[in-house]
Amino acid sequence: MKAIISSVLSAAILSSCVSQNDKHTVDYKQGNTLLEGYLVKPTTHKAPGIVIIHAWMGITDHEKNTADRLGALGYYALDADIYGKGIHPKDAKEAGQLAKQYEGKDYQTYLARIQAAVNEIIKQGADANKIVVIGYCFGGFGAISAARNNFPIKGIVSFHGALLPDPSGSAASINPKLLICHGNNDPFQPANADVNFRKEMETRNADYQMDYFGHAVHSFTDKSAGNDNSKGAAYNEKADKRSWQYMLEFLKEVFAQ
């Protein structure tokens, strides 16, 4: 009986925290480009901040749910807009074209928009000395890029992110810590991508951790991806829950320093 009462009280407290948080879309800029993010502000000023970079379809309910959950834990959370306000891919083909654009010829713009999101979350009240960038798929590559370029952040987390080579080819040491959550059966990674990535991390003296999730393909955190692994992208409940817990432990570690 006591356990039941405790569980009910805990749920009520969490619900209260969520309802007190300020959640809304927020306009901000990178240069002259207007961007529209989704911001969750906790009741505590100067709490740590987490920037969330969307997958190739732009900001969806998946990213917003992540921001809500992190906000409920007391973090500032901002879903960063990489494409620009009002730009939403209509299908996977268009999303793929946009993603390749920012991973390729517009890579510097990609970096600038991640930095704009970092600046915005600090402007909104997050502790400038306690920022982490996380990302999904296309956004995972962005999070890794923030680390590779030594953004003034504590660390990054990539969920089924693209393990592409660093476009800059830099060999400089990487300062932010990295947590890479990777589906072991992800068919969308280039051949030997994870092997080459680990070699780069070792060469650049990075403090990194790679967690492989068995039987998981691409998009394993996204429930909207369905459950058919044969499509190459599918939700995996175990991988989703485990990777989330790994991230929470990672956040505790980097924010404690």
Backbone as CSV, one residue per row, in Angstrom:
resi,resn,N_x,N_y,N_z,CA_x,CA_y,CA_z,C_x,C_y,C_z
1,MET,0.824,-1.198,0.000,0.000,0.000,0.000,0.870,1.264,0.000
2,LYS,1.917,1.253,0.863,2.822,2.399,0.910,3.496,2.627,-0.436
3,ALA,3.860,1.505,-1.097,4.516,1.618,-2.405,3.588,2.259,-3.418
4,ILE,2.300,1.887,-3.360,1.314,2.439,-4.294,1.148,3.929,-4.054
5,ILE,1.033,4.328,-2.778,0.875,5.740,-2.438,2.094,6.537,-2.889
6,SER,3.288,5.965,-2.643,4.526,6.628,-3.062,4.565,6.814,-4.561
7,SER,4.122,5.797,-5.307,4.124,5.872,-6.761,3.173,6.951,-7.251
8,VAL,1.988,7.028,-6.612,1.000,8.037,-7.001,1.528,9.441,-6.728
9,LEU,2.147,9.616,-5.554,2.698,10.917,-5.200,3.810,11.331,-6.154
10,SER,4.679,10.370,-6.508,5.767,10.665,-7.449,5.222,11.107,-8.785
11,ALA,4.188,10.425,-9.273,3.574,10.784,-10.551,2.958,12.172,-10.481
12,ALA,2.339,12.486,-9.321,1.712,13.794,-9.157,2.750,14.901,-9.147
13,ILE,3.874,14.647,-8.473,4.948,15.631,-8.432,5.510,15.873,-9.818
14,LEU,5.757,14.793,-10.576,6.281,14.922,-11.932,5.310,15.692,-12.803
15,SER,4.013,15.369,-12.694,3.000,16.062,-13.484,2.990,17.545,-13.159
16,SER,3.154,17.866,-11.867,3.171,19.257,-11.444,4.364,19.989,-12.039
17,CYS,5.518,19.326,-12.037,6.726,19.941,-12.607,6.547,20.216,-14.083
18,VAL,5.958,19.253,-14.792,5.771,19.420,-16.229,4.832,20.578,-16.508
19,SER,3.728,20.657,-15.741,2.738,21.692,-16.005,3.279,23.080,-15.700
20,GLN,4.225,23.176,-14.753,4.782,24.466,-14.397,5.817,24.934,-15.412
21,ASN,6.391,24.040,-16.157,7.371,24.418,-17.158,6.733,25.263,-18.251
22,ASP,7.512,26.194,-18.772,7.066,27.060,-19.862,7.444,26.379,-21.174
23,LYS,6.465,25.972,-21.971,6.712,25.296,-23.244,6.106,26.107,-24.379
24,HIS,6.914,26.406,-25.366,6.381,27.168,-26.498,7.384,27.170,-27.660
25,THR,6.897,27.503,-28.824,7.806,27.704,-29.945,8.527,29.033,-29.724
26,VAL,9.727,29.132,-30.262,10.507,30.351,-30.091,11.203,30.679,-31.409
27,ASP,11.096,31.920,-31.822,11.795,32.394,-33.019,13.164,32.929,-32.627
28,TYR,14.165,32.577,-33.404,15.502,33.110,-33.203,16.194,33.136,-34.557
29,LYS,17.381,33.686,-34.633,18.026,33.861,-35.937,19.440,33.304,-35.974
30,GLN,19.818,32.886,-37.167,21.219,32.613,-37.503,21.508,33.515,-38.688
31,GLY,22.289,34.555,-38.455,22.474,35.557,-39.495,21.145,36.233,-39.801
32,ASN,20.751,36.186,-41.079,19.475,36.773,-41.480,18.367,35.731,-41.616
33,THR,18.675,34.494,-41.269,17.697,33.417,-41.417,16.884,33.245,-40.147
34,LEU,15.565,33.290,-40.286,14.674,33.098,-39.152,14.482,31.607,-38.903
35,LEU,14.632,31.211,-37.665,14.498,29.820,-37.252,13.387,29.713,-36.213
36,GLU,12.756,28.536,-36.156,11.691,28.326,-35.177,11.944,27.048,-34.398
37,GLY,12.298,27.193,-33.132,12.551,26.052,-32.282,11.391,25.790,-31.336
38,TYR,11.545,24.748,-30.550,10.570,24.416,-29.514,11.320,24.390,-28.193
39,LEU,10.901,25.252,-27.265,11.639,25.464,-26.026,10.829,25.026,-24.809
40,VAL,11.507,24.336,-23.894,10.927,24.016,-22.595,11.834,24.634,-21.534
41,LYS,11.247,25.534,-20.745,12.000,26.221,-19.696,11.553,25.714,-18.338
42,PRO,12.477,25.221,-17.532,12.109,24.766,-16.188,11.909,25.956,-15.258
43,THR,11.492,25.676,-14.056,11.247,26.749,-13.096,12.544,27.281,-12.500
44,THR,13.634,26.509,-12.617,14.922,26.909,-12.046,15.762,27.668,-13.058
45,HIS,16.096,28.912,-12.738,16.949,29.706,-13.612,18.387,29.189,-13.544
46,LYS,19.085,29.272,-14.653,20.475,28.833,-14.768,20.645,27.326,-14.571
47,ALA,19.630,26.558,-14.887,19.773,25.106,-14.912,20.564,24.720,-16.162
48,PRO,21.121,23.504,-16.209,21.817,23.063,-17.429,20.885,23.073,-18.634
49,GLY,21.471,23.240,-19.821,20.683,23.302,-21.046,21.044,22.199,-22.024
50,ILE,20.032,21.674,-22.714,20.246,20.617,-23.702,19.627,21.043,-25.028
51,VAL,20.457,21.142,-26.043,20.007,21.447,-27.403,19.768,20.129,-28.121
52,ILE,18.612,20.004,-28.741,18.218,18.771,-29.430,18.154,19.047,-30.925
53,ILE,18.920,18.308,-31.710,18.915,18.499,-33.166,18.063,17.422,-33.812
54,HIS,17.151,17.860,-34.629,16.159,16.971,-35.224,16.737,16.031,-36.278
55,ALA,15.977,14.980,-36.560,16.288,14.073,-37.668,15.921,14.761,-38.987
56,TRP,16.029,14.051,-40.102,15.940,14.705,-41.415,14.577,15.276,-41.764
57,MET,13.516,14.896,-41.050,12.195,15.441,-41.336,11.942,16.768,-40.630
58,GLY,12.920,17.277,-39.902,12.728,18.509,-39.154,12.166,18.209,-37.767
59,ILE,11.759,19.242,-37.047,11.227,19.060,-35.694,9.871,18.377,-35.768
60,THR,9.768,17.223,-35.108,8.529,16.444,-35.088,8.120,16.212,-33.632
61,ASP,7.048,15.457,-33.449,6.609,15.133,-32.087,7.689,14.362,-31.326
62,HIS,8.517,13.618,-32.047,9.575,12.851,-31.389,10.540,13.787,-30.663
63,GLU,11.016,14.825,-31.339,11.937,15.782,-30.722,11.246,16.592,-29.632
64,LYS,9.976,16.948,-29.865,9.245,17.710,-28.848,9.039,16.886,-27.590
65,ASN,8.763,15.603,-27.758,8.608,14.722,-26.605,9.906,14.635,-25.814
66,THR,11.028,14.579,-26.519,12.328,14.562,-25.837,12.520,15.837,-25.023
67,ALA,12.196,16.981,-25.609,12.318,18.254,-24.891,11.418,18.278,-23.658
68,ASP,10.200,17.784,-23.793,9.272,17.738,-22.663,9.811,16.873,-21.535
69,ARG,10.343,15.715,-21.886,10.859,14.793,-20.871,12.076,15.378,-20.168
70,LEU,12.951,16.025,-20.915,14.140,16.629,-20.305,13.742,17.827,-19.446
71,GLY,12.754,18.587,-19.916,12.266,19.711,-19.119,11.681,19.244,-17.798
72,ALA,10.990,18.114,-17.827,10.399,17.557,-16.602,11.472,17.147,-15.596
73,LEU,12.672,16.906,-16.091,13.789,16.537,-15.220,14.555,17.762,-14.709
74,GLY,14.108,18.948,-15.124,14.717,20.172,-14.622,15.715,20.835,-15.547
75,TYR,15.846,20.324,-16.775,16.765,20.923,-17.737,16.051,21.931,-18.643
76,TYR,16.776,22.930,-19.109,16.314,23.705,-20.252,16.466,22.791,-21.465
77,ALA,15.510,22.792,-22.356,15.595,21.953,-23.549,15.095,22.733,-24.754
78,LEU,15.884,22.741,-25.808,15.528,23.463,-27.024,15.679,22.561,-28.234
79,ASP,14.574,22.328,-28.942,14.642,21.667,-30.246,15.132,22.689,-31.248
80,ALA,16.340,22.491,-31.752,16.936,23.439,-32.692,16.343,23.258,-34.086
81,ASP,16.184,24.357,-34.786,15.701,24.336,-36.167,16.898,24.520,-37.091
82,ILE,17.187,23.532,-37.896,18.312,23.626,-38.830,17.868,24.150,-40.194
83,TYR,16.675,23.813,-40.633,16.239,24.130,-41.988,15.741,25.561,-42.171
84,GLY,15.179,26.167,-41.137,14.599,27.499,-41.262,13.099,27.466,-41.031
85,LYS,12.572,28.553,-40.498,11.148,28.607,-40.158,10.289,28.367,-41.395
86,GLY,9.331,27.465,-41.270,8.398,27.177,-42.350,8.890,26.165,-43.356
87,ILE,10.134,25.679,-43.195,10.674,24.690,-44.130,10.499,23.299,-43.530
88,HIS,9.595,22.521,-44.114,9.294,21.178,-43.635,9.285,20.220,-44.826
89,PRO,10.203,19.260,-44.875,10.215,18.304,-45.992,8.866,17.604,-46.105
90,LYS,8.393,17.457,-47.340,7.083,16.822,-47.530,7.165,15.306,-47.536
91,ASP,8.376,14.766,-47.784,8.534,13.316,-47.812,10.004,12.954,-47.591
92,ALA,10.278,11.654,-47.556,11.639,11.184,-47.285,12.626,11.631,-48.359
93,LYS,12.186,11.685,-49.604,13.072,12.099,-50.686,13.551,13.530,-50.472
94,GLU,12.613,14.420,-50.170,12.972,15.815,-49.950,13.822,15.959,-48.685
95,ALA,13.490,15.177,-47.653,14.271,15.220,-46.415,15.706,14.760,-46.666
96,GLY,15.855,13.718,-47.471,17.186,13.228,-47.792,18.021,14.263,-48.526
97,GLN,17.384,14.994,-49.425,18.086,16.037,-50.169,18.552,17.155,-49.247
98,LEU,17.667,17.547,-48.318,18.033,18.599,-47.369,19.167,18.148,-46.457
99,ALA,19.065,16.926,-45.963,20.100,16.412,-45.074,21.461,16.389,-45.768
100,LYS,21.497,15.888,-47.001,22.758,15.838,-47.746,23.310,17.239,-47.991
101,GLN,22.413,18.189,-48.193,22.826,19.572,-48.417,23.594,20.113,-47.211
102,TYR,23.044,19.862,-46.014,23.684,20.387,-44.808,24.884,19.553,-44.369
103,GLU,24.915,18.311,-44.749,26.079,17.482,-44.449,27.202,17.737,-45.444
104,GLY,26.871,18.392,-46.562,27.837,18.635,-47.622,28.158,20.100,-47.815
105,LYS,27.617,20.689,-48.888,28.022,22.050,-49.268,27.626,23.122,-48.255
106,ASP,26.572,22.865,-47.474,26.142,23.843,-46.469,26.545,23.436,-45.050
107,TYR,27.640,22.697,-44.952,28.081,22.202,-43.635,28.381,23.351,-42.681
108,GLN,29.008,24.407,-43.160,29.322,25.536,-42.282,28.054,26.223,-41.781
109,THR,27.031,26.246,-42.627,25.745,26.793,-42.194,25.136,25.901,-41.125
110,TYR,25.273,24.591,-41.306,24.788,23.628,-40.306,25.420,23.942,-38.951
111,LEU,26.739,24.105,-38.937,27.433,24.411,-37.697,26.955,25.732,-37.100
112,ALA,26.769,26.717,-37.962,26.333,28.030,-37.483,24.945,27.958,-36.859
113,ARG,24.091,27.089,-37.380,22.733,26.985,-36.833,22.703,26.205,-35.527
114,ILE,23.627,25.276,-35.384,23.760,24.612,-34.079,24.243,25.625,-33.046
115,GLN,25.229,26.430,-33.432,25.736,27.455,-32.517,24.652,28.466,-32.172
116,ALA,23.809,28.803,-33.151,22.712,29.743,-32.888,21.755,29.182,-31.847
117,ALA,21.519,27.872,-31.897,20.643,27.229,-30.912,21.292,27.238,-29.530
118,VAL,22.596,26.984,-29.478,23.310,27.052,-28.204,23.202,28.460,-27.624
119,ASN,23.409,29.467,-28.468,23.302,30.852,-28.013,21.901,31.151,-27.493
120,GLU,20.889,30.621,-28.190,19.505,30.907,-27.822,19.136,30.284,-26.485
121,ILE,19.555,29.054,-26.245,19.179,28.406,-24.977,19.853,29.108,-23.796
122,ILE,21.045,29.633,-24.019,21.714,30.423,-22.978,20.965,31.738,-22.772
123,LYS,20.559,32.363,-23.865,19.780,33.605,-23.779,18.492,33.389,-23.004
124,GLN,17.912,32.202,-23.145,16.649,31.898,-22.474,16.829,31.582,-20.991
125,GLY,18.080,31.466,-20.530,18.316,31.287,-19.100,19.144,30.093,-18.692
126,ALA,19.544,29.243,-19.639,20.354,28.074,-19.291,21.760,28.488,-18.869
127,ASP,22.386,27.659,-18.066,23.747,27.909,-17.598,24.715,27.750,-18.769
128,ALA,25.402,28.820,-19.127,26.309,28.808,-20.280,27.450,27.821,-20.112
129,ASN,27.750,27.449,-18.874,28.841,26.519,-18.607,28.389,25.070,-18.530
130,LYS,27.076,24.841,-18.746,26.545,23.481,-18.654,25.569,23.226,-19.809
131,ILE,26.142,23.063,-20.988,25.351,22.823,-22.190,25.766,21.500,-22.819
132,VAL,24.780,20.725,-23.240,25.013,19.487,-23.994,24.173,19.547,-25.259
133,VAL,24.702,19.005,-26.343,23.971,18.914,-27.608,23.686,17.449,-27.891
134,ILE,22.427,17.117,-28.172,22.077,15.751,-28.558,21.389,15.790,-29.915
135,GLY,21.350,14.649,-30.598,20.708,14.646,-31.910,20.315,13.257,-32.357
136,TYR,19.335,13.229,-33.251,18.812,11.986,-33.811,19.121,11.908,-35.309
137,CYS,19.696,10.777,-35.725,19.949,10.531,-37.159,20.764,11.679,-37.749
138,PHE,20.177,12.440,-38.663,20.818,13.638,-39.221,21.308,14.539,-38.093
139,GLY,20.502,14.676,-37.057,20.883,15.495,-35.918,22.010,14.900,-35.105
140,GLY,22.144,13.566,-35.136,23.267,12.930,-34.460,24.582,13.342,-35.088
141,PHE,24.589,13.427,-36.421,25.779,13.912,-37.125,26.078,15.350,-36.711
142,GLY,25.026,16.151,-36.545,25.219,17.529,-36.103,25.811,17.600,-34.713
143,ALA,25.319,16.747,-33.810,25.857,16.729,-32.451,27.334,16.336,-32.463
144,ILE,27.670,15.311,-33.244,29.068,14.887,-33.371,29.906,16.030,-33.950
145,SER,29.355,16.753,-34.901,30.069,17.873,-35.513,30.352,18.970,-34.498
146,ALA,29.407,19.198,-33.570,29.628,20.200,-32.529,30.825,19.820,-31.666
147,ALA,30.963,18.521,-31.384,32.122,18.058,-30.614,33.401,18.170,-31.429
148,ARG,33.331,17.730,-32.679,34.519,17.783,-33.539,35.061,19.202,-33.684
149,ASN,34.161,20.173,-33.645,34.556,21.569,-33.803,34.729,22.281,-32.463
150,ASN,34.739,21.496,-31.401,35.012,22.013,-30.064,34.141,23.203,-29.680
151,PHE,32.830,23.037,-29.880,31.893,24.034,-29.379,32.089,24.129,-27.857
152,PRO,31.787,25.272,-27.258,31.949,25.440,-25.808,30.826,24.737,-25.045
153,ILE,30.830,23.416,-25.118,29.789,22.590,-24.497,30.461,21.483,-23.704
154,LYS,29.677,20.858,-22.814,30.225,19.787,-21.986,30.310,18.462,-22.728
155,GLY,29.353,18.210,-23.608,29.350,16.928,-24.292,28.252,16.841,-25.320
156,ILE,28.213,15.694,-26.004,27.186,15.454,-27.017,26.692,14.012,-26.891
157,VAL,25.469,13.804,-27.344,24.916,12.457,-27.433,24.334,12.285,-28.828
158,SER,24.725,11.227,-29.505,24.188,10.903,-30.826,23.366,9.631,-30.735
159,PHE,22.097,9.730,-31.155,21.231,8.558,-31.250,21.092,8.184,-32.726
160,HIS,21.541,6.990,-33.073,21.548,6.494,-34.450,21.944,7.590,-35.447
161,GLY,22.996,8.327,-35.081,23.489,9.408,-35.934,24.381,8.904,-37.042
162,ALA,24.503,9.719,-38.089,25.351,9.362,-39.225,26.822,9.462,-38.824
163,LEU,27.546,8.357,-38.927,28.962,8.326,-38.571,29.809,8.656,-39.787
164,LEU,29.551,9.820,-40.351,30.271,10.265,-41.545,31.632,10.830,-41.167
165,PRO,32.580,10.807,-42.096,33.889,11.416,-41.816,33.733,12.901,-41.538
166,ASP,34.664,13.439,-40.773,34.662,14.873,-40.482,34.962,15.640,-41.764
167,PRO,34.041,16.491,-42.229,34.287,17.244,-43.471,35.544,18.104,-43.412
168,SER,35.931,18.534,-42.207,37.107,19.395,-42.084,38.406,18.609,-42.117
169,GLY,38.315,17.297,-41.811,39.529,16.476,-41.793,40.476,16.839,-40.669
170,SER,39.963,17.492,-39.627,40.811,17.954,-38.533,41.387,16.784,-37.738
171,ALA,42.582,17.007,-37.200,43.212,16.021,-36.310,43.368,16.592,-34.910
172,ALA,42.774,17.759,-34.670,42.896,18.418,-33.363,42.175,17.608,-32.289
173,SER,42.647,17.725,-31.059,42.004,17.047,-29.938,40.568,17.535,-29.783
174,ILE,39.692,16.619,-29.377,38.280,16.946,-29.154,38.059,17.114,-27.662
175,ASN,37.472,18.240,-27.270,37.286,18.530,-25.852,35.964,18.030,-25.268
176,PRO,34.809,18.246,-25.925,33.558,17.747,-25.343,33.544,16.217,-25.295
177,LYS,32.887,15.671,-24.292,32.741,14.222,-24.191,31.656,13.756,-25.169
178,LEU,31.784,12.508,-25.631,30.836,11.983,-26.605,30.230,10.663,-26.134
179,LEU,28.916,10.554,-26.299,28.202,9.295,-26.106,27.523,8.968,-27.428
180,ILE,27.896,7.833,-28.018,27.353,7.424,-29.305,26.491,6.184,-29.104
181,CYS,25.194,6.310,-29.379,24.253,5.195,-29.247,23.917,4.699,-30.647
182,HIS,24.316,3.473,-30.944,24.346,2.997,-32.325,23.611,1.662,-32.481
183,GLY,22.735,1.585,-33.461,22.074,0.322,-33.769,23.044,-0.612,-34.468
184,ASN,23.260,-1.792,-33.906,24.267,-2.696,-34.461,23.944,-3.147,-35.881
185,ASN,22.660,-3.144,-36.237,22.262,-3.600,-37.573,21.804,-2.451,-38.464
186,ASP,22.260,-1.247,-38.169,21.885,-0.078,-38.966,22.447,-0.213,-40.388
187,PRO,21.580,-0.334,-41.395,22.063,-0.547,-42.759,22.414,0.740,-43.499
188,PHE,22.149,1.882,-42.877,22.340,3.151,-43.578,23.701,3.784,-43.320
189,GLN,24.542,3.123,-42.525,25.880,3.644,-42.283,26.821,3.156,-43.395
190,PRO,27.741,4.008,-43.844,28.718,3.567,-44.847,29.545,2.396,-44.318
191,ALA,30.088,1.605,-45.212,30.914,0.464,-44.818,32.061,0.928,-43.928
192,ASN,32.260,0.194,-42.823,33.339,0.470,-41.866,33.241,1.839,-41.202
193,ALA,32.041,2.446,-41.250,31.878,3.789,-40.682,32.217,3.820,-39.197
194,ASP,31.734,2.827,-38.444,31.988,2.848,-37.003,33.460,2.588,-36.692
195,VAL,34.093,1.723,-37.492,35.521,1.444,-37.290,36.345,2.711,-37.531
196,ASN,36.051,3.393,-38.629,36.776,4.621,-38.957,36.494,5.719,-37.935
197,PHE,35.263,5.748,-37.442,34.914,6.752,-36.442,35.718,6.538,-35.159
198,ARG,35.806,5.291,-34.723,36.566,5.007,-33.510,38.043,5.351,-33.691
199,LYS,38.571,5.092,-34.872,39.970,5.442,-35.143,40.167,6.950,-35.034
200,GLU,39.206,7.701,-35.581,39.292,9.160,-35.490,39.254,9.615,-34.036
201,MET,38.347,9.043,-33.252,38.231,9.440,-31.846,39.511,9.149,-31.080
202,GLU,40.139,8.008,-31.374,41.391,7.660,-30.705,42.492,8.635,-31.114
203,THR,42.580,8.917,-32.415,43.612,9.827,-32.927,43.458,11.227,-32.334
204,ARG,42.215,11.630,-32.141,41.952,12.996,-31.661,41.792,13.056,-30.143
205,ASN,42.172,11.979,-29.479,42.211,11.950,-28.019,40.866,12.309,-27.389
206,ALA,39.790,11.826,-27.981,38.451,12.140,-27.489,38.066,11.252,-26.313
207,ASP,37.293,11.812,-25.397,36.695,11.042,-24.312,35.333,10.592,-24.833
208,TYR,35.282,9.372,-25.370,34.067,8.926,-26.044,33.643,7.550,-25.553
209,GLN,32.368,7.271,-25.728,31.807,5.961,-25.414,30.850,5.586,-26.532
210,MET,30.986,4.361,-27.050,30.079,3.872,-28.078,29.319,2.673,-27.539
211,ASP,28.003,2.764,-27.587,27.145,1.667,-27.146,26.396,1.105,-28.346
212,TYR,26.567,-0.199,-28.576,25.903,-0.879,-29.683,24.682,-1.630,-29.148
213,PHE,23.566,-1.506,-29.869,22.332,-2.159,-29.443,21.974,-3.270,-30.425
214,GLY,22.012,-4.501,-29.898,21.748,-5.661,-30.740,20.343,-5.678,-31.303
215,HIS,20.226,-6.144,-32.550,18.950,-6.282,-33.249,18.290,-4.932,-33.533
216,ALA,19.032,-3.835,-33.350,18.485,-2.500,-33.597,18.998,-1.972,-34.929
217,VAL,18.076,-1.379,-35.690,18.441,-0.760,-36.953,18.387,0.758,-36.779
218,HIS,18.241,1.478,-37.871,18.196,2.932,-37.812,16.902,3.389,-37.136
219,SER,16.924,4.592,-36.548,15.740,5.219,-35.935,15.163,4.426,-34.772
220,PHE,15.995,3.723,-34.027,15.474,2.823,-32.992,14.800,3.545,-31.826
221,THR,14.929,4.873,-31.716,14.253,5.608,-30.646,12.902,6.169,-31.067
222,ASP,12.581,6.080,-32.339,11.401,6.762,-32.885,10.240,5.786,-33.096
223,LYS,9.197,5.919,-32.286,8.054,5.018,-32.378,7.332,5.122,-33.719
224,SER,7.414,6.271,-34.363,6.729,6.442,-35.645,7.403,5.668,-36.769
225,ALA,8.599,5.102,-36.501,9.324,4.354,-37.532,8.758,2.959,-37.732
226,GLY,7.814,2.535,-36.892,7.253,1.191,-37.026,8.154,0.135,-36.418
227,ASN,7.837,-1.117,-36.666,8.567,-2.224,-36.038,9.176,-3.220,-37.021
228,ASP,9.219,-2.869,-38.295,9.714,-3.782,-39.316,11.195,-3.510,-39.599
229,ASN,12.071,-4.302,-38.998,13.509,-4.105,-39.191,13.952,-4.243,-40.635
230,SER,13.186,-4.987,-41.445,13.581,-5.209,-42.834,13.584,-3.910,-43.643
231,LYS,12.906,-2.890,-43.136,12.883,-1.591,-43.821,14.142,-0.778,-43.532
232,GLY,14.939,-1.235,-42.585,16.189,-0.546,-42.265,16.059,0.496,-41.184
233,ALA,14.834,0.963,-40.934,14.564,1.937,-39.875,13.342,1.447,-39.110
234,ALA,13.479,1.257,-37.802,12.377,0.726,-37.011,12.611,1.011,-35.535
235,TYR,11.529,1.139,-34.802,11.592,1.361,-33.357,12.015,0.078,-32.653
236,ASN,12.834,0.244,-31.611,13.252,-0.885,-30.785,13.126,-0.447,-29.328
237,GLU,12.154,-0.979,-28.636,11.842,-0.516,-27.282,13.015,-0.671,-26.322
238,LYS,13.678,-1.812,-26.362,14.804,-2.021,-25.448,15.925,-1.023,-25.719
239,ALA,16.263,-0.858,-26.982,17.343,0.065,-27.329,16.968,1.498,-26.970
240,ASP,15.700,1.840,-27.181,15.220,3.179,-26.844,15.366,3.448,-25.351
241,LYS,14.848,2.539,-24.532,14.885,2.743,-23.083,16.302,2.705,-22.530
242,ARG,17.109,1.790,-23.033,18.479,1.679,-22.529,19.305,2.907,-22.922
243,SER,19.177,3.346,-24.165,19.954,4.505,-24.613,19.542,5.763,-23.848
244,TRP,18.256,5.869,-23.525,17.788,7.013,-22.730,18.441,7.010,-21.342
245,GLN,18.503,5.846,-20.710,19.131,5.750,-19.399,20.623,6.051,-19.477
246,TYR,21.272,5.587,-20.534,22.694,5.875,-20.704,22.904,7.379,-20.830
247,MET,22.004,8.041,-21.567,22.115,9.490,-21.715,21.955,10.194,-20.370
248,LEU,20.988,9.767,-19.570,20.765,10.416,-18.281,21.994,10.299,-17.385
249,GLU,22.640,9.137,-17.401,23.866,8.968,-16.616,24.981,9.853,-17.162
250,PHE,25.046,9.957,-18.479,26.042,10.811,-19.129,25.830,12.269,-18.716
251,LEU,24.581,12.726,-18.713,24.268,14.103,-18.335,24.690,14.373,-16.896
252,LYS,24.406,13.440,-16.007,24.807,13.611,-14.614,26.321,13.767,-14.499
253,GLU,27.024,12.946,-15.262,28.491,12.988,-15.203,29.046,14.312,-15.696
254,VAL,28.638,14.735,-16.897,29.251,15.924,-17.480,28.815,17.210,-16.780
255,PHE,27.587,17.240,-16.277,27.116,18.440,-15.605,27.661,18.561,-14.180
256,ALA,28.141,17.448,-13.634,28.725,17.479,-12.288,30.138,18.063,-12.301
257,GLN,30.728,18.145,-13.480,32.120,18.589,-13.578,32.206,20.116,-13.713
